[in-house]
């Protein structure tokens, strides 16, 4: 399978969408949070991309693109902060969200 090369804004949108779906509960506040941080075109295309791929393939897309957009500490910290802000929207971290944050910590160490 050919993995798509995403732009920086597409990567961020795809990553946030993936994170928002990690607990299988994509809420309206999460959608609004992501829409405010992306263009309509990026949101729509990345939402379609996420829905057309398995969780495994979506993760492969993230891992394939992360080296291009998480090159320094600031970029990593910014994305980590946005993901934690996204997870705070509903007032508590679910177990899958906590596991994802652990994964995110490890993933960012390998860029």
N, C-alpha and C positions, 0 to 999 in steps of 0.2 A: 504494500500500500504506500503510495506517495503521500508524505505528510506535507501539509500546506505550510508555506513560509508566510508568517503573519507580519504585519506592520507593528510598530510599537503600540499604537493605540488599539489595534485589534488584539494583540497579545494581552494587554491589560484587561480589556473587556472580556475576552475569552476566559482568562484566569479568574476574574471575579465571578463570572457566570458559573464556572466549574465549582468554585468554592461555595457559592450560594446554593448549589444543588447537592452538596456533599451530604446533607442530612435528609435529602429527598423531600424537603419542604421549602419550596420556592415561594416566598410570601410577597405580597404587594410592596411592603416597605423595602424589601431586598431589591425588587425590580426597580423601584424608584431610585434607590441608592446608586445602582449600576447605570441606569439611564442618565442620571445627572453627570456621570463621569465619562460618558462616551457619546459619540455622535449617533444619530438615528441609524445611519447606514451601517456603522460598526456594530451597534447593538443587534440590529436585525440579522446581519450576516453571521455574526458570531453565535447568536442564539440558534440559528439554523444549523451552523456547523456543529455545535454541541449536541443538538437533538439528532443529527444524522450520524453520530459516531457513538460507539460504546464508551463506557467509562474508561476502559483500558486504552482505547485509541485516543480519547480526549486527553488522557494523561500523557500519552506519547507525544501528542501535539505540543503540550506544554513543555515537556522535557526537551523536545527538539528545538523549540524557539527560545527557551530561557537564556541560553548563552548569549543571545544577541541583545537582550533587553535587561538583564540583571548583571551588568558588568561591574558595578561598583557598590559600595556600601550604601550610598544615598538611595539608589534605585531599589535595592533590596529592602532597606528600611521603609521606604515609601509604600512599596507593595505590601509589606507585612502589616504596616499600620492600616492600610485600606482594608485588608482582609479582616483584621481584628475589629475595625469599626463596623464592617459588614456583619460580622458575627454578633456584635452587641445590639443590633437593631431590635431583636425580639426580647432582649433583657437577660438572656442566659445563653451560655455555650452548651450545645448538645454534645453528647459523647463523640459522634463523628466529627464535629467541628474541632474538638480538642485534639483528636487524633490527627486531623488534617494540619493543625498548627504545628504539631511535632514533626510531621512530614515536611512541612514548609521550612522549618528550621534546618532540617537535614539537607533538603534540596538546595537551599541557598548557600550552604557551606561548600557545595560541589561545583559552584559556578566560577 
